[in-house]
Amino acid sequence: METLIKKLNNLSLRKYFVVSVLATLVIIVLLSLFTIWGCMSFRKYLLPDSNNVFLKVYRTYEDGSEVSYSVRVKVGEEGAELPVITADDKAAKKPVETRYAIQRIENSVDSLSPKRKMAYHFCGAAMVVIPIIFSIAGILLCGFFFYRRKLLLPLGMLSEATQQILDQNLDFNLRYDSEDEMGVLCSSFEQMRLKLSENYSEMWNMLEERRLLQASIAHDLRNPIAVIEGYTEYLQLNLKKGRLSEQRILKIAENINMSAKRLDNYTESVRTLNQMEDIELKRQKISASDLLSDIEDDFKIIAQKKNIDFRISTLLSNEEICIDTSVLYRVLENVFNNAMRYAKQCINLDVSLNGQKLLFAIVDDGDGFSDETLSEQRKLLLAKASEDGHLGMGLAISRILCKKHGGSLEIGNNEMHNAVVKIIFSV
């Protein structure tokens, strides 16, 4: 029984509607037949001889005498036998004339009591009216049943889900266990909710990262500004007193110029970050072996200038990947340049393909990332200026570009405490 109910619930709306209409029609027909049969039986009970009449026979004999008798017959009956009833003295005589007459039995409707007559007529009307009532009621009940069984629950769930979205609440689940059109609609709505939730989460994370990044940049801007302000106050106090030599003044001017350049670099980095969202990916199919060969040739030349040994290890051969090479090169160059600053002798690049994800792991033999940097990597505090004056915006920009390409950027240390930067691109 449960299996049958489950199959009925999984029927499409059209099939379920047809089944409901047919079932309603069968029920209406059965109830109408039962009603008509009941009314006819009750009328038969009230007036069992309503279809019978008296056939009166009149016979005239030669002596002028007349004999009459009545025979009870049913209307429409054929072959009724008429008995011969005569007096004894007329048994041998033949009738001269025979006449017939039909007389209604007076125990018909007119002979009934008022209550029985009303009941008799009511049954006649009921045989017409009640089937009509059954038909109208069946249509209404069929529509109500169909709406309640197939539309009420999913429409209510969709209405509530829509209100939740209007209230900017995406933390809910929409599940309707049916394989009909409403089930498909609810499933599609749930997929839309999940996509909206993902997009909302990504947007929120992006805004949060942008806020933290800008806060970090604003914090770092204080250093060169403080340097410029300090030197300015120092010059104002000592120039009038003639305490500064020409060499000292030139040194101060050089330091102020360096701080101004750092401010300019910060401004350029902020502009670059703001342009990240406007970048449009231009994917193209390319052989993995050709791509890695070009990367190896380009980066080896850069590494040789600083006497760094650069190596690539991979199991990829002629796999075809779809990627924006310009974005990939930009990310690799940012990470590689960062590794060049800290590497002592060598940099290794491990490349692998896992399904639709292309993984680059850049490992240098430097001292690795500090615990503070690793704990704060999620907050994008990699934009802080390093001790040697280099602006650490490269990894922050690379992280944004990786997300643009459907991937991510992760930093960490290996067992030897060497820095490892993993670049993941969707291909």
Secondary structure, 3 states (H helix, E strand, C coil): CHHHHHHHHCCCHHHHHHHHHHHHHHHHHHHHHHHHHHHHHHHHHHCCCCCEEEEEEEEECCCCCEEEEEEEEECCCCCCCCCCCCCHHHCCCCCCEEEEEEEECCCCHHHCCHHHHHHHHHHHHHHHHHHHHHHHHHHHHHHHHHHHHHHHHHHHHHHHHHHHHHCCCCCCCCCCCCCCHHHHHHHHHHHHHHHHHHHHHHHHHHHHHHHHHHHHHHHHHHHHHHHHHHHHHHHHHHCCCCCCCHHHHHHHHHHHHHHHHHHHHHHHHHHHHHHHHHCCCCCEEEEHHHHHHHHHHHHHHHHHCCCCEEEEEECCCCCEEEECHHHHHHHHHHHHHHHHHHCCCEEEEEEEEECCEEEEEEEECCCCCCHHHHHCHHHCHHHCCCCCCCCCCHHHHHHHHHHHCCCEEEEEECCCCCEEEEEEEEC
